[in-house]
Amino acid sequence: MIENTNEQAFAEGVKRLVEKDPIIGRLIDAYGRYPWKTRTDYFAILCESIISQQLSVKAAAAIAAKVRAYFSGEWAPQPILAAGEEELRACGLSYLKIRYLKDLAAFFADGRLKEEEFPTLSNEEVVRRLVQVKGIGVWTAQMFLLFGLGRLNVFPVDDLGIKKAIQFNYDLPALPDKKQMIEIGAKWTPYESIACLYLWRSLNNKPEL
């Protein structure tokens, strides 16, 4: 379930960023069109984000593939709730991550989280609801806004990669604090997500949920 983000909105954002911030404009010129695609299988995204925590991309992908195969290729709340801990441990999950997955599944199973509602919610409300799930923090919720919902106005100011990219590209003597980042990012509004995509690209890096 992968789709391209709104091409027209993305193009408008790129144009605005080039006009407002020469540094981001330089990155856009250097890297060209960013192939930003989002996913619509929101429950699966969140399951995979929990699995990937504190793991390398390769290790996370291998474990996620095992878990997905255990569930016959489908991510769904009820099978996760019904699955035994030892069976999930055999797929490579820690007991803590099993607890997190089951908590996430419970939120979807009883309707506290609904896939169809996510696109209608504000960024702040999406974050507020997601951080109630064990194992999901603000950063993970912001990555979900970016790569799941395709929101153009997300600025993860606590992301270390963004901090490093701002320090490097804006020639700062040290990592920027939150105040500096907000001041620099003010000119990106309402296309902070696009600026962040190019900043990550400048480090040859893309965050995993």
DAGIGI-V790628 format. One record per helix or strand of 2 or more residues. SS is the DSSP state (A for helix, B for strand). FROM is the first residue (numbers start at 1). LEN is the number of residues. If there is no record, write none. Layout:
# DAGIGI-V790628
SS_FROM_LEN + SS_FROM_LEN
This chain:
# DAGIGI-V790628
B_2_3 + A_7_14 + A_22_10 + B_37_3 + A_42_11 + A_57_14 + A_77_6 + A_85_6 + A_95_15 + A_115_4 + A_123_8 + A_138_10 + A_160_10 + A_178_11 + A_192_11
